[in-house]
Amino acid sequence: MLRWRGVEAVPSGWGHSVITIGVFDGVHRGHQATIKHAVERARELGIRSVLVTFDPHPSAVVRPDGHPAILTELERKAELVAALGVDGMCVVPFTPEFSRLSPEEFVRDVLVDHLHARLVVVGANFRFGHRAAGTVAVLEQLGQTYGFGVESPSLVGSGDVVFSSTYIRSCVAAGDVAAAAEALGRPHRVEGVVIRGDGRGRELGYPTANLQTHDHAAIPADGVYAAWLVRGGDQPALPAAVSIGTNPTFGGRTRRVEAYALDFSGDLYGERIGLDFVARLREMRRYDRIDLLVAQMADDVVQTRKLLGVG
């Protein structure tokens, strides 16, 4: 998959495109259906597919005090999009000036002049342009003016729930990582660099990797979780028991994400890793005695093994 930043950087000779547009935070099952539809239509038409997304998240610009938790950082998003067969990913810098483009200006400048849209595929609830004035109906009208078609696949959900980034954020915030995984089509991942902590876990017999995460990362609710620790390259994922919280037994105040990798004795300091959350084991608790905490940690490891199916 080719990738570029800014519509002005579109590769020369790109030609006509089937375009899908959105923030695509999480690249959840609803997003996947829309993206796959665009990829399939591009192949049918014999042209290339391009996904247009934005950085930073538009809400960070139009509502800076209400920055949403981020489900997928840009690199992870690109990885997931590429796996769906998209030919190109255009990352548009979302600036205050860009946010003021009218729907028609957005269509003309981005979709027509630079990406040569032949077909645009968007979700049924797609909005665009200044103050989100553009709807799918507006896009269809503009398509008639500028000579491209518009297709809008049905929304994806389960029962009464429509899968959306907002819904998944609420699941993660509540610690319901199983529901988040159902909507995502895979476990929710939190990424970051392993940094040095207090070393207390090692003293207790459970050395942990302390994760330094993105400021706006979607971190699950405080508690203990079973997860897979994902490393770079072809290295196998490691089963892990993950603690999220302030370490109340030791009077901690800083919220941390700490992963104990089962049956691992190497050094992870400085590595960028991911934690794929599978299940929540329990809430965060304060223990009056250290031996009670250690006994609970041992049980957490047993439960993690069972849930992840490792011996």
N, C-alpha and C positions, 0 to 999 in steps of 0.2 A: 504494500500500500504506500502510495506517495503521500507526503504530508507537507503542508506549507502554512505559513502564518500571514494572514492578510490576503484579501482578494486580489490585490495588485501582484502578488507573487505566484499566481496560478501558472503552472508550467506552460511554456509556449506550445502552441499547437494542440491544446487540450481538446478542443472541439466541443460538440454538443454534449450535454450531461443530463443524467437523471439525478436530481438533487433531493436530498432529505435534510431537514433543518431542525435544530433544537439544541438545548443544553445537554440533553442525554445524560444527566447525572445518574450514575448507577448502571446505565445501559441495561435496564431491567427487561422483563419479558415483553412488556408493551413496546419499549424502544426496539427490542430485537425484532418484533414482528414488522414494525415500520421499516427498519433498515433492510431486513431480508426482502421485503416487498420491492424496495427501491433497487436492490441488487439484481433481483430476478427480472424486473422490467428493463433495466439497462442491458442485460444480456439478451433479452428478447429483441430489443431495438438495435442491438449491435453497437452501442455507445458505452461510455464509461459512467460509473456511479461516483458521486461525491457527497460526502457528509459535511455539512456546514455546522460548526459549533462555535462556542464563544468562551473567551477567557479574558478577565475573570468571570465568575458567575454574574449574570446581569443584576441580580438582587444586590450584589456588593456595590454596584454603582448607583442604582436608582433608589435603593433603601439601605444605605451603608450601616445603619444601626440594627438592621434585621438580617444580617448575613446568615444564610441557611447553612446547616451542617452539610459537609461535602461527602458524598458517598464514594466517588471515584475521582482521584486526582487525574490530571491531564494525561500523564504517561500511561496510567492504567486504562483510562478511557480509550486511548489510541490502540492499545493492545487488544481490548475487547472488540472494538470496531473492526480492526483488521481481520480478526478471526471470523467475522461475518461476511467477509468477501468484498468489502468496499474497496474501490480502486483508489480513491483519494480522500483525504481529510483536510478541510480548510478551516483553520482556527482563526476566527475573526476577533481582534482585540476589541473588547466591549468598553468603549470610552463614553464619557458624558456626551460628546459630540455625536457619536454613533447612535446613542440612545434616543437622540432627537430626530432621527430620520423618520419621515412619514412612511406609511406602508408602501406607497408608490415609489418613493425614493429608494427604499430598501430593495424592492423588486428590480427596479431599473439598474441600480448601481451594482448590486451583488449578484443577483440571479441572471440577469440578461446580459449586461455589458461585459462582465468578467467570466461568468461560468456558463454562459450560452445555454440556458435552461431549455430543454425540450419537454421535460416532465418533472414536476415537483411532487414529492410524496411526503405528507405530513400527517401527524395524528389528528383525530377529530377535534381535539381541544386546543389545537395550535393557535397561538396569538403572536403577533409581530408588529413592529413599527412603534412609533412614539406613543407612550401610554397604552401599549398593547391594543391599539385601535384596529389592527388588522386581524381578521378572522379567516377561516377557510373559505367562506363565501366571498370575502374581499379578494383573497388570493385567486379564486377562480375567475372573478371579473377581470383582474389584472392579467391573468393568463390569456384571456380572450384578446386583450389589447396587445400584449407583447408576443403572442404566438407560442405559448406552452400550455400543456395540459396539467391538471392537478388531480391527484388521487389521494384518498384518505382512508386507510384501512381502519377496521373497527378497533375500538379499545379492547384491551386484554385484561381479564380479571378472573376471580374465583368467587362464585356465589354472588353476594351483594358488593364485593370489594373490587374496585377497579385499581389495577396496579399503577402506581405513580411514585415519583421520587418522594413526594410529601408523605405518602402512606408508609413507605419504607423507612424514612427518617423517624417517623413516630414509632415504628416497631423497634428500631435500633435503640432509640432513646428509652424505651420501656424495657429493654433487655430481651425482647422476644426475637432472638436471632433466627429461630426456626421459621417464623412467619416472614421475616425479611428474606431469608434464603428462598422460600417458596416464590416470592414475588420477583426476586432477582434471577432465579434459575440457577443459582450457585450460592455458596456461603458469602456473607458480607465480609469484606476484607478491610482491615485497617493496616496502613503501611507507615513505616518510619525507620529511623536509624537507631541502632542499639547504642545506648550511652551507659556510662557507669552510674550506679545507684549507691545505696548505703552499704551494700555488701551483706545485708542482714539475712537475705535468703540463703546465701552460701553458708553462713554460720549455723543456720537451722537445718542444713542438709538439702536445701532446695534452691540452688542458684538460679536466679531469674535474669532474663534479658529485659532491661528497661527500655521501653520504646519512646523515642522523641517523635511525636506526631505533628502533622500539619495543624496550625492554629484552629482551623475550622473543620477538622476531621470529624466524621460521624462516629463517635465513640459510644459503645453500648453502655447501658446503665451500670452503676456499681454492682459488683458481684464477681463470682468465679465461673469461668466458662471452659468448656472443652473446645479446642481449636487445632487447626493445623498451622504450623509455623513454616512459611514458604520462603526459601532462599533463592538467590539469583542463579542463573545458569541452569544446568541440568541436575542440580543437587536435589535429592529427594526431600519431600516435605516431612517435617518432624511432628509427631503428636505432642501437644502442649496443653498444660493447665494454665489458664490465664486469669490473673487477678486484676480487677479494675477498681480503684478507690484510693482512699487516703491512708491505708494501713492503720485503722483505728486502734488496734491493740497496742501500737507504739506511739499513739498520739500524733500521727501524721496529719498534715494540713494540705499537702499538695496532692492533687489527684494524679494517679499514675496508672500506666498500662504495663504490667509485668508478666512475662511468659516463662514458665518452667518447661523446658524442652525435655521430654521423657527420654531416658537412655541416651543422653547426649553429653559428652564431656569436653567438647571443643570450646573455642573462643569465638563469640559472635560480636564482640565490641567493634563498632565502626561499620558493621554491615547494615545495608538497607534490607529489611525483611517485611514480610506481610503476615498478618494473622487472619486466617479464614475461620470465622466463628461458626461452630456447629450447634452447640447447645449451651444453655445456662444451667449450671449445677446448683447454685444457691445464691442467696444475697450476701452482701458483705457484713461481717460480724466483728464485734469486739470481744476478746477473750481475756479473762482475768489472770490466766496462767499461761506461760509459754508452752508448757507440755500439752495443754488442751489445743492450742493452735497447731502445733506440730502434728498431733493426732488427726486433726481435721484436714490438714494438708495431705497427709497420707491417704485419707479416705477420698479426697478430691482426685488424687492421682489414680486410685482404683476406679472411680467412676468415669474418669476421662478415658482410661483404657477400654472400658466396656462400651462407651458411646462411640469411640472411634474404631473399635474392633481391632485393637492391637494387644498383643500378649504382654 
